[in-house]
Amino acid sequence: MSNTTMIKVEHISKQFGSLKALDDVSLEVSKGEIVCLLGPSGSGKSTLIRAINGLETPENGKIYFEGEEYDKKNATKYHQQRLKMGFVFQHFNLFPNMTVLENLTLAQIRVKKIDEKQAEETAMRYLTRVGLAEKRDEYPNKLSGGQKQRVAIARSLCMNPDIMLFDEPTSALDPEMVEEVLEVMQSLGKEGMTMIIVTHEMGFARTVADRVVFLEDGHIVEENEAKAFFSHPQSERAQLFLSKVMHQ
């Protein structure tokens, strides 16, 4: 892990109607770091990761990616910044009318203007990487939930991102499918991929994360190295949260 700051969030706030989803949140993530965002449902975890990816626009504050501020008015630069981020959704977001291979080559060809042969080579490299090379010609409806999510991860990796963002990537999966997705994510971390992960998988966060950020009611309540957070949470709220989720 380097000291280079990959993501810097400064005092961002985001409101949905009367709900303050984020309230003056600041966060830094270094290159090569794995940060897990934890907290109860509705705490602001997904809103924060979506703001980092540009899917939500904060009313206040600034977000920097690799030292440069997001500027949606500069469409070209903003587009280039977002291309360097892989985003894996809770519900896969695969195109049902396209094969697995077509799902992986579409953005490469359309967005990055890569020729079809090279795009297919890249797609097959990452399909092999997630253990699904034999599924290249299948349609998504023939895949299990875990397989769909691994395809979604491979699709993001095809774009050669500098950082991967995961928004509860296992919460829509049957329990027996969770492990295969977490194994892929764990191996990415070992290879040095910078990752921000919204997750309810406490064992995974404890094992894989360098740092944990715990949110509630749109605030960061506590952040610490993962081992320290799980063994000695500082805030009463984090202590209560862990006492409930670690003994289920």
MOQUIGI-V499988 format. One record per helix or strand of 3 or more residues. SS is the DSSP state (hx for helix, st for strand). FROM is the first residue (numbers start at 1). LEN is the number of residues. Records with the same first field share a line. If there is no record, write none. Layout:
BEGIN
SS = FROM-LEN ; FROM-LEN
END
This chain:
BEGIN
st = 5-12 ; 19-12 ; 34-5 ; 60-6 ; 85-4 ; 163-5 ; 194-5 ; 211-6 ; 219-7
hx = 45-9 ; 75-9 ; 100-11 ; 116-14 ; 133-3 ; 140-3 ; 145-13 ; 175-16 ; 202-7 ; 226-6 ; 236-10
END
